[in-house]
Amino acid sequence: MNILLTVPDLELASGGQPLAALRLAGELAAQGHAVSLAYSHREAVAELPLPASIHAVAVPRVRGPWQRYRRFRLRLQALIRERQIELLHDHGLWLPENAAAMAAARRAGIPLVAQPCGMLQAWSLSQSRYKKALAWRFYQRRLMAGAAAVVVTSEDEARELPLPPQPGREVARIPHGIDLPAPTPGVERQRQALFLGRLHPKKQVDLLLRLWSELRPPGWQLLIAGEGAPDYQQQLYALVAELGLGEQVRFLGLVSGATKQAWLEQSQLFLQPSLQENFGFAVAEALAAGLPALTCQGMPWSRLREQEAGWWVPADADSVRDALRQALSRSPEQLAAMGERARRLAADFGWARTADLSLGLYRRLQAGRSAKVPA
């Protein structure tokens, strides 16, 4: 099958969305499909590495939303013709590149798979709500209505979709995949708790710092890996200084690849008390590295509690404080046992399974399209 995946960018700082598109593209290509991946590109910005098996199309980003939309749409329309694309799978929402991808699929008359990546969940819609309400009214709802299928990663995301039922449109629940690296022999875990992710208010890093200040666990160090808006990062640095946590908290900056894996393997506990995530790549990566995780109920990780591989609690300060106190009081042996259960849980999320489920959806859409064509 000739498949086109689209995503606004492949920048390292953009978090899980570009990683999802890239890894899915790589797995589909590994299974023998002709896969193109189109994204907008900015010079001198760190991006995820591209495998040679993917036909990558980097569209230079220009200034202005209309200009970005038009350039991306025209390049996609040409690509669809050149590569005889049979289906387009778009990741994300709201940005000019997403609108351009949806419009290009409609103009070419090929099935569109829209994957909003949690951006239609209630918490996300509450951010910049008036701007999003206008966008939804004037163009985004119409473009989404043209999707042959919508991909969600959790039941929560499916339930919160603000789309009325539409005959012929499938809502498919397909969890993201994750890399499943083999453990590195001889690595000794330290009394370290690791936060890994984009530094954004919804991740509640500021709450984590305040709770850490209250508990001040002896012998532990809190590592914070990731980047975000410069103003927000400065607020976090100032909060660490104000709370007197300079000896216990360390900011690692943006980490990736082998460096990220090393921090995961050296730590004993993973922390991500986010208000909302439609999946949470960093959580899944932590589990795959054998780390028990503490997450909140705006994230689809109830299995942590069910399988005793971590904590899944309400996102309020009292609940997170109680869970953090419990986690930090566990012995290295107890956390290691939880980590082994976490590793077994992560085994359900390999990229091959995600690709198989995606291909099943693509084939159903192709079969439905063929059935509508008169003999």
C-alpha positions in Angstrom: 0.0 0.0 0.0 1.2 3.5 -0.8 0.7 5.5 2.5 1.4 9.1 3.3 1.8 10.1 7.0 1.9 13.8 7.9 2.9 15.7 11.0 3.5 19.4 11.7 7.3 18.8 12.4 9.8 16.3 13.6 11.5 18.6 16.2 12.9 16.9 19.3 11.2 19.5 21.5 7.7 18.7 20.2 7.3 15.6 22.3 5.5 12.4 21.5 3.5 13.5 18.4 6.3 13.5 15.9 7.8 10.4 17.5 4.5 8.5 17.0 4.3 9.4 13.3 8.0 8.6 12.7 8.0 5.2 14.5 4.7 4.2 12.8 6.1 5.1 9.4 9.3 3.1 10.1 7.4 0.0 11.1 5.0 0.2 8.1 8.0 0.5 5.8 9.7 -2.4 7.5 6.6 -4.5 6.7 7.0 -3.8 3.0 4.8 -0.8 2.4 5.7 2.3 0.4 5.6 5.0 3.1 6.1 8.7 2.7 6.4 11.1 5.7 5.8 14.8 5.1 6.5 17.5 7.7 7.5 21.1 7.9 11.2 21.9 8.5 13.0 24.8 10.2 16.7 25.3 9.8 19.0 24.8 12.8 16.4 23.1 14.9 17.2 19.6 16.3 15.0 16.9 14.7 14.4 13.2 15.1 16.6 11.1 12.8 14.9 9.6 9.8 15.4 6.0 8.7 16.4 5.4 5.1 13.4 3.2 4.5 11.0 6.2 4.6 10.5 8.6 1.7 10.8 11.8 3.7 9.5 15.1 2.4 10.7 18.1 4.4 8.7 21.2 3.5 10.6 24.4 4.4 8.5 26.4 6.9 7.5 29.9 5.9 6.1 32.8 8.0 2.4 33.3 8.3 -0.3 30.7 8.8 -1.9 31.1 5.4 1.5 30.8 3.7 2.4 27.7 5.7 -1.0 26.1 4.9 -0.8 26.8 1.2 2.8 25.7 0.7 2.3 22.5 2.7 -1.0 21.7 0.8 0.5 22.2 -2.6 3.5 20.0 -1.8 1.2 17.3 -0.5 -1.0 17.4 -3.6 2.0 17.0 -5.8 3.3 14.2 -3.6 0.0 12.3 -3.7 0.1 12.4 -7.5 3.8 11.5 -7.8 3.7 8.6 -5.4 0.2 7.4 -6.2 -0.7 7.7 -2.6 -3.8 5.6 -1.5 -4.4 6.9 2.0 -3.3 9.9 4.2 -2.8 9.6 7.9 -2.4 13.0 9.7 -1.1 13.5 13.2 -2.2 16.5 15.3 -4.7 19.3 15.0 -5.1 23.1 14.8 -1.8 23.9 13.0 -1.6 25.0 9.3 0.1 21.7 8.4 -2.8 19.6 9.8 -5.4 21.7 7.9 -3.3 21.4 4.8 -3.1 17.6 5.0 -6.8 17.2 5.5 -7.6 19.5 2.6 -5.1 17.7 0.4 -6.7 14.3 1.1 -10.1 15.7 0.3 -9.0 17.3 -3.0 -7.2 14.1 -4.0 -10.3 11.9 -3.1 -8.3 9.5 -0.9 -9.2 8.3 2.6 -8.1 10.6 5.4 -7.2 9.1 8.8 -7.2 11.9 11.4 -5.4 11.4 14.6 -5.9 14.4 16.9 -3.4 13.2 19.5 -5.5 14.2 22.5 -6.1 17.7 21.2 -9.9 17.3 21.3 -10.0 16.2 24.9 -11.7 18.5 27.4 -8.5 19.7 29.1 -6.8 20.5 25.8 -9.8 22.3 24.5 -9.9 24.5 27.6 -6.5 25.9 26.7 -6.8 28.9 24.4 -10.4 28.0 24.3 -11.7 31.0 22.4 -9.1 30.7 19.7 -9.9 27.0 19.3 -13.6 27.5 19.4 -13.3 29.9 16.4 -11.0 27.5 14.5 -13.4 24.7 15.2 -16.4 26.7 13.9 -14.8 28.1 10.8 -12.7 25.3 9.4 -11.5 22.5 11.7 -14.9 20.8 12.3 -15.5 20.7 8.5 -12.1 19.2 7.8 -12.5 16.6 10.6 -16.0 15.7 9.2 -14.2 14.6 6.0 -12.1 12.0 7.8 -12.9 8.4 6.9 -11.6 7.4 10.4 -10.4 9.0 13.6 -7.7 7.3 15.6 -7.6 7.6 19.4 -5.2 6.0 21.8 -7.5 5.5 24.8 -11.2 5.1 25.8 -11.1 8.5 27.5 -10.0 10.2 24.3 -12.8 8.4 22.3 -15.4 9.4 24.9 -14.4 13.1 24.7 -14.4 13.5 20.9 -16.7 16.4 20.1 -17.9 14.8 16.9 -21.4 13.5 16.3 -21.7 9.9 15.0 -21.3 9.8 11.2 -22.3 6.8 9.0 -19.2 5.3 7.6 -16.7 7.0 9.9 -14.8 4.7 12.2 -13.3 5.7 15.5 -10.4 3.3 16.0 -8.6 2.8 19.3 -5.0 2.2 18.5 -2.5 2.7 21.3 0.9 4.2 20.4 3.8 1.8 20.3 7.1 2.2 22.1 10.6 0.9 21.6 11.4 -2.1 23.7 15.2 -2.1 24.3 16.9 -5.0 26.0 18.2 -4.1 29.5 21.9 -3.0 29.6 23.8 -5.5 31.7 25.7 -4.2 34.7 23.9 -0.9 35.2 23.3 -0.1 38.9 20.2 2.0 39.7 20.6 5.0 41.9 18.2 6.6 44.4 16.9 8.9 41.6 13.4 9.9 40.6 13.2 11.0 37.0 10.7 13.3 35.3 11.0 13.1 31.5 8.9 15.2 29.1 8.1 18.6 27.7 8.2 21.3 30.4 4.6 22.6 30.3 2.2 23.7 33.1 -0.1 20.7 32.4 2.8 18.3 33.5 2.6 19.9 37.0 6.4 20.1 37.4 5.9 23.0 39.8 3.6 20.9 42.0 6.2 18.1 41.9 8.9 20.5 43.1 6.7 21.8 45.9 5.8 18.3 47.1 9.5 17.3 46.9 10.3 20.3 49.1 7.7 19.2 51.7 9.0 15.6 51.8 12.7 16.2 51.2 13.4 12.4 51.0 16.9 11.6 52.4 19.2 10.1 49.9 17.1 10.8 46.9 17.7 13.1 43.9 15.0 14.5 41.6 16.1 14.7 37.9 14.0 16.8 35.5 14.7 16.1 31.8 13.1 18.2 29.1 12.7 21.6 27.7 9.8 24.0 27.4 8.9 27.7 26.9 11.9 29.7 28.2 9.6 31.8 30.6 8.2 28.6 32.1 11.7 27.1 32.5 12.9 30.2 34.3 9.9 30.0 36.7 10.9 26.4 37.5 14.5 27.4 38.1 13.4 30.2 40.3 11.1 27.9 42.3 14.0 25.5 42.9 16.0 28.3 44.3 13.2 29.7 46.4 12.5 26.3 47.9 16.2 25.6 48.6 16.3 22.5 46.5 19.5 23.1 44.7 21.2 20.0 46.3 18.3 17.6 45.5 17.0 18.7 42.1 18.9 18.6 38.9 17.8 19.9 35.5 19.2 17.8 32.6 17.8 19.7 29.6 16.5 17.9 26.5 17.7 14.3 26.4 17.3 11.7 23.6 18.6 8.5 22.3 21.3 6.7 24.3 21.5 9.5 26.8 17.8 9.3 27.6 18.0 5.5 27.9 20.9 5.8 30.3 19.0 8.1 32.6 16.0 5.7 32.5 18.1 2.7 33.4 20.0 4.5 36.2 16.9 5.7 38.0 14.6 3.9 40.4 11.3 5.8 40.0 9.5 7.7 37.2 7.3 10.7 37.9 4.8 12.4 35.6 1.8 13.9 37.4 0.2 15.4 34.3 -3.3 16.8 34.3 -4.0 15.2 30.9 -2.3 13.0 28.3 -3.9 11.0 25.6 -1.1 8.4 25.9 2.1 9.5 27.6 5.2 8.3 25.6 7.6 9.0 28.5 5.6 6.8 30.8 5.6 3.9 28.4 9.4 4.4 27.8 9.9 4.3 31.6 8.0 1.1 32.0 9.9 -0.5 29.1 13.1 0.4 31.0 11.9 -1.3 34.1 10.8 1.8 36.1 7.7 1.9 38.3 5.8 5.1 37.4 3.7 7.6 39.3 1.0 9.1 37.0 -2.4 10.8 37.3 -5.9 9.9 36.3 -5.9 12.3 33.4 -3.6 9.8 31.7 -4.7 6.3 30.4 -2.5 4.3 32.8 -5.0 2.6 35.2 -3.1 -0.7 34.6 -0.2 0.7 36.7 -2.4 0.3 39.7 -4.1 -2.9 38.6 -0.7 -4.7 37.9 1.1 -3.1 40.9 3.6 -1.5 38.5 3.2 2.1 39.9 0.7 4.6 41.1 -2.3 6.1 39.2 -4.0 8.7 41.3 -6.1 11.9 41.1 -4.2 14.9 39.9 -4.7 17.0 43.1 -1.9 17.9 45.4 -3.0 15.7 48.3 -3.3 12.6 46.2 0.0 13.1 44.5 1.7 13.9 47.8 0.4 10.6 49.3 1.5 8.6 46.3 4.9 10.3 46.2 5.5 9.6 49.9 4.6 5.9 49.4 6.9 5.6 46.4 9.9 7.3 48.0 9.6 5.1 51.1 9.9 1.9 49.1 13.2 0.0 49.3 15.3 -0.5 46.2 14.3 -4.1 46.2 10.6 -3.3 46.3 10.9 -0.7 43.5 12.9 -3.3 41.4 10.1 -5.8 41.8 7.6 -3.2 40.7 9.9 -2.3 37.8 9.8 -5.9 36.5 6.1 -5.8 36.5 6.3 -2.5 34.6 8.5 -4.1 32.0 6.0 -6.9 31.4 3.2 -4.3 31.1 5.3 -2.3 28.5 5.6 -5.5 26.3 2.0 -4.9 25.2 3.0 -1.7 23.4 5.5 -2.7 20.7 5.4 -0.8 17.4 4.7 -3.9 15.4 1.3 -4.2 17.1 0.5 -0.5 16.5 1.4 -0.9 12.8 -0.7 -4.1 12.5 -3.7 -2.3 14.0 -3.2 0.7 11.7 -2.9 -1.5 8.6 -6.1 -3.3 9.6 -7.8 0.1 9.7 -6.3 1.2 6.4 -7.4 -2.0 4.6 -11.0 -1.6 6.0 -11.1 1.9 4.6 -9.8 0.7 1.2 -12.3 -2.1 1.1 -15.1 0.2 2.0 -14.0 2.6 -0.7 -13.8 -0.1 -3.3 -17.3 -1.4 -2.4 -18.7 2.1 -3.2 -17.2 2.1 -6.7 -19.8 0.8 -9.3 -18.7 -2.3 -11.1 
